[in-house]
Amino acid sequence: MTNLAAALAPSAAATTDAPPPFRIGSEAHKRAFCGVLLDIFDPYKPSILAWPKLSPDAEKRLTGLPFWDVAVETEGHASSRMQAMADTVTDPLIKEAIALNAFEEGRHKLVIRNMLRFYGIPLKEEKSYGAPRDAEWKFICTGYGECFDSFFAFGLFKMAKDSGYFPPELVDVFEPVVQEEARHIMFFVNWVAYCAANKPLLSRLWFRARCLAALAMAGLGRLSLAGAADGGKSDDNFVVSGGEALTVGLTPRRLVEIALAEDTRRMARFNPHLLRPKIMPFLGWMALKVLPKN
């Protein structure tokens, strides 16, 4: 089986040629989670993407969304933080994977900027993205933030596609971007587990404490945005800032159901022995126990 096929294997039960299991923290584990980025790279170029002509109604919906400036800043900050982290890593394979992650985040920013330019949507002047003083801390914060954001982004993207809120041609252009986010969070949660498994006890406890703090900060930050604490303007998140515009008429329960189904579908494409992001799916299932059914 090729690396690509192994990385995309849907489940151990679904194929007789499933990749072999490995120990978390092993060299095989490292090759597998780095392969999620390195072996499934899509070489598309933002400069040659074919932006479809939109109907007046569809163009109005697109230009009326409130989060484009935040979207560009989010991807810009993510790219800068990923590259800063890559610059500190000594392991050649992990360094290459994180550098590719940084490149893809920067490419997402270019996709959005090119789309805005094509449809004549104004964009504020982009600010500078300075390198963080503590690269690992910002990398961890960004990784957990993406785990939160991607879960709802999967659901919002599916809803926008099925509802016809945007034409299929426009949705198809963004499909590689959404799937890249799935790859990024798969890599991240396995990187966390790999690093923890290969540290001595005291270092491992400190690393886990930093991860827990970053996770709490990401979760609280999303809750504050959901409560409109800052009007949805944040350089770390744009899913919440635009979610209200995309979910008019959609119940919270239905959004969670769609997000859970999409998360399961997208994660099933990867090596079944790799760890999956679990926090948001767990919270989603817990939410379904209390959310009204109508």
N, C-alpha and C positions, 0 to 999 in steps of 0.2 A: 504494500500500500504506500502511495506517495505521502509526503508530509501534508500536502494540501488535502488529500482525501481523508487522512487521519484527523486533521484539525476540524474538518467539516462533518465527520461521522456523526449521524444523528443520535444513535443510542447503541448500547451493547446488544440489546435485544433485536435491534432492527437490522443488523448485518452480521453475517458469519465471518466477515473480515474485519472485525472491530480491532482497534489498536489495543495493545496489551496494557494492563494496569501498571501503575507506578506508585512509588512512595512519595508523599508530599515532601518537598524539600530535596528530592534527588535530582541528579543530572537529567534523568528522563523527564521529570516534571518540568524542569527549567526549559528543556528543548520544546516541550509540548506547549507551554504557555507563551513562550517567545514566538513559536510558530504561528500562533493565532494572529499575530501582527505580521511577521516576516513572510510567512508562506501564503497568506491570503491577501496580499497587497493588490489593490486595484489601481492601475496606473493612469486613471482618467485625468485629463487636464482641464481645470476650470475655464481656461481661456477659449476652449473650443466646444463647451457644452452648448447644446441647441436649445435656446429658450423659446418656448412656444408663444405664438400670438394669442393673447387672451381676449375674451369677450369683455365689453365694458363693465359688466357686473363682476366678473372674476377679477379684473384688474382693480376695480374699486375695493374689493375685499382684500386683495393683496396689499395694496398701498395703504389701506386703512388699519392694518395690524400695527400695534403700538410698540413692538419690541425689537425692531431691526437694529437700532443703535446698540441696544444691549446685547443682541446676538453677536454682532461683530466684536464687541469688547470681550464677551465671554470666550469666544474662540481665540482671540488674540492673547488674552491672559493665560489660557490653557496652554497654548503653544509655547509661550515664553517660559512658563513654569516647567513644562515637560523637557524643554531643551536644557534649562538650567540643571535639572536633575540628571539628564543624560551626561552632562559635562562632568558630573561628580562620580559617576559609576565606573568601576574598574573592570568588572566582568564584561568581556567583549560582546557576548551575545545579548545580554540584558541591555547594555549600552546602545547597541544597534537597534534593539526593539523600541526602547524609549525615545531614541532620536527619531525613529519612523513615526511614533505616536505624535511627537511634536510637529513633524512635517504635516501629518494628516490634519491636526487641529488647525494649523496655519492654512492649509488648503481649504478647510471648511469656511474659514473667514473669507478667502478669496472667492469661493462659490457664492456666498451671500453678497459680497460687494459687487461682483459681476452681475448678479441678478438685479440688484438695486439700480445699478447703472443702466442696465438694459431696459428696465421698466420706468426709468425716470423717477425713482424714489429718492428723495433727498436723504443724505447721511451726514451727521455731524463729523467734524474733523476728528480723525482718530488720534487718540493720545498715545504717548509712549508707554511701552510695556517693559519696565525695568526688571532686571534679574533679581529674584528674592535673595535675602541674606541667608535664609535657611531653606535650601533647595528641597531637602527631603520633606520637611514639614509642609511646604506649599504643594509638593507633589501629592502627598497623602491627602491633604485637604481637597485638592482638585479631584483626585480619584474618587473619594467618597461623595463629593458633590455630584460628579457625573453619574454615580450609581443611583442617586435620588432622581436626578433630572431625566436620565435615559428611560427609567421605568415609565414615567408619565409621557415622555416624548414618544415612546413606542405607541402608547394608546392614542395620543393626540394625532399622530401621523396616520394611524389606521382609520381613525374616525374621519379625518379630513379626506382621506382617499375614498372611503365607502360612501360618505355623505354627498360627495360631489362638490364640497366647499371649494376645492380647487380642481381644475381639470386634470385628467389622468396624465397628460403629457408633462405637466409641471411636477406632479407628484413623483413621476418616474425619474426625473432629473435628480431629485433629492434622496431617492432610495439608497444609493451607495453611501451617502453621508450618514443616514440613520443606521445602516448596518455597520459602518465603521465605529460608531459609538458603542454598539454591542461588543465589537472586538476589543475596544479600549477597556471597558469595564471587566470583561473576562480576563484580560491580561492583568489588570490592576489587582483584583481579588486574589489571583494566584501568585502574583508578585509578593503581596503582603504575607501570604501563607509560607511561601518559599523563604523569604527573608527571616521570618520568625523561627522557622524550623532550623535555620542554620546559624542562629546566634546562641552564645552561651546564656545561661539562665538569667543573670541580672540584666544583660543587654536585651534579652528577649522580653523581659517584663517592662523595661523602659519603652521599647519599641511598641509593644502592645498598648501601653498606657497612652502613648502619642496617637496611635491609631484610634483608640477609643475617644480621646479628646477631639480629634479631627472629625470623627463620625458625629459626635454630639454637636459640634459647631455647625456642620453641614445640615444636620436635621433641624436645629433651631433656626438657622438662617432661612431654610425653606418655609418653616412655619411662620416666621415673621413676614416673609413675602406674601404668603397666602393670606395673612391678616392685613395686607396692604400697609404694613408698618412703614415702608419707604416708597409706596406707590409703585412697587414692582421694579424700581430702578436699582440695579445692582450689577457690578461687573462680574459676578459669579453665577448668575442665573438668568435665563430668559424664558424658561418653560412656564413658570408661574406667571410672569408678567404678560404673556400672551395667551395663556390658557383660557382665560375668561372669554376672550373674543372667539375662540374656537369651540367652546363647549356650551354655547347658548342652547337651551332646550335639552341638554344632556344631564341626566341625574348623576350625582356622585357615585352611586352604586354602579351604574352602567359604565362610567369612565374607568372605575377600578376593575370591573370585569374585563373590559377591552384591554386594559394595560396588562393584566395578568395573562390573558391569552396570548398577547403579542410577545410578552417577555418569554413565556414558555416556548413559543414558536421560534423566536430568534436564537435563544440559548440552545435549543435542541440541535442546531446546526454544527455545534462544536464537539470536540473530543469528549465523550461521556465521562472520562475519568478526571477531567479538570473540574475544579471548584466553580460553582456558580454564585453570582451575587444573590444573597438570601434575604437581606434585611427588608428591602422593599416588597418582594413577593410575600414575605411573612406578614408584614404590616397590612398588605393588601388583603390577604385572606382573613386576618383578624377584623379588618374594617367591614368585610362582607357579613360578618356575624352580627353586626350592630346596625348597619345601614338599612333603611327601609327598602322593601322590594318594589315600591312603586312611588 
